[in-house]
């Protein structure tokens, strides 16, 4: 049984650590399917970069240029998802919605693409809390790649539709000049798109340019500006000495009330939550104080070590998920067998299973409430010792340890 629990625990840790790669892979395959849809015939895509042959090519080939660009951006965003970039997650959701609507309207017979797109959207939405990374370095790399792809797309697309402009564009330098003027929305008016394909292409360049520039500025300077404002408003965020303290996992109603009560008694508390750093101010506001908060998965060994699980008085698994609470206790016991653990049971049907992870205290408010109510209705006497016995399941070492440290 111990081997099974250990296997399940490590499988859960692996799933939590690597599932964002599956999301990135799903987005990547959506982009590949777009290429397959647009270029279903055996076409050498590298020939697009052979400028000397543009005048001889079939100009209808890139009438789906915006659709092709959508595939390129999806493939690009899949790289960002591998680094848990929040910007890549946001853009992927937007692009997949566009892909879903476009495919459903123009290619309703592509059932495989529709199901993959809708499934990827649901999967990404369920994993939205996993993509919280936002840094100037990653944002700069992402912005540079996006800008480079946009320049290539705009320049060679302009060459491709060169006959649709007035005057005609037949060389790389002029195409690059028109691309930069259009991407930056300057629009001097010296070169005008006169054919419908050229106009549609120009519109796609304008929209893509605005999107890339706006996203890049937000991605690069957003974390810097937000960090500066937070330092001005809140001051430097100093972590407390994480020793002889309590670790509360989760921000459920039970967790928040427990944190508040511990704080009122002057006991040090470290909070572990899956919510992002942007929500720390809201958590502190709800608790009416400034607390030591860590953003991450409470069942992750690295997060627990960062919270000081090896030196804490006790770890309290108080999330809304019984499965998460069980894995939190298993992770803590795996790091230190001596750590005291408290586990709350949200569904009384799971209490027998949760006891198998051997927490020091199992707390089931459902069973406690029903037991007290039944005894009161039956006219039975209830004293303090009986209440404690009914409320808690496990040994009393935690209480004696807490009393001894006061």
Secondary structure, 3 states (H helix, E strand, C coil): CHHHHHHHHHHHHHHHHHHHHHHHHHHHHHHHHHHHHHCCCCCCHHHHHCHHHHHHCCCCCCCCHHHHHHHHHHHHHHHHHHCCEHHHHHHHHHHHHHHHHHHHHHCCCCHHHHHHHHHHHHHHHHCHHHCCECCHHHHHHHHHHHHHHHHHHHHHHHHHCHHHEECCCCCHHHHHHHHHHHHCCCCCCCCEECCHHHHHHHHHHHHHHHHHHHHHHHHHHHHHHHHHHHHHHHCCCCCCCCCCCEEEECCCHHHHHHHHHHHHCCCCEEEEECCCHHHHHHHHHHHCCCCEEEECCCCCHHHHHHCCHHHCCEEEECCCCHHHHHHHHHHHHHHCCCCCEEEECCCHHHHHHHHCCCCCEEECHHHHHHHHHHHHHCCCCCCHHHHHHHHEEECCHHHHHHHHHC
